[in-house]
Amino acid sequence: MFLLHLAGIIRIPGPGDYDTVIGAPVGAPARAAGTSPQVNPATDTEIAPGVYARQEPDGYHCLFGSPLRNIPKMLSKVFQMRQQQGQLLWKSSIALSDWEWRYIKDALGHERIRPLLQTGQRVLKPLPESGFPPRLRPKDSSGGPLRGPHVSRNSGKPWNVGRQYFSSFRSGDFSGFMWADGVGAMEAEAQESFTAYMGDEGS
């Protein structure tokens, strides 16, 4: 990605570039803004420290809590949930089956994703290795579902070895690839992983 910056293929953002959905400068790792709803012990279940699940009377499902500010891309692109305006609350875009809802809760409740939830630190395998619900599969720009999550094993980029991803396996289609935390191949969080790896190598 650094070479792409040098080649001018990716423009380095200026101070006036902003993402109107997330509210962060373009090129910065995405963090969601908003306030978390109050917990109702009668309807809300804590599935991870500070993260709560709720089923609405209309059959749709919600997740809320401050740690979710660190995973807006995963919630929207992988779990097909929509952030409610001004809140750290996401609502499912479809009425989920019990199995689909259990998969999401189990994924967010597992210790492997804890660094990502609590601090925004990316993890190699944020999802269970099997059982991803077909209806939740991310889609490419033509609406075709991506396959996965798979695990990168022979990458020429050592900082991505062992990292989960979804792909259409069509060469040259950037919309047909996504890391399992919702990050695109050329996005700022991916660059952060490279920078962190190089820092560890140089220490």
Order of alpha helices (4+ residues) and beta strands (2+ residues): alpha-beta-beta-beta-beta-beta-alpha-alpha-beta-beta-beta-alpha
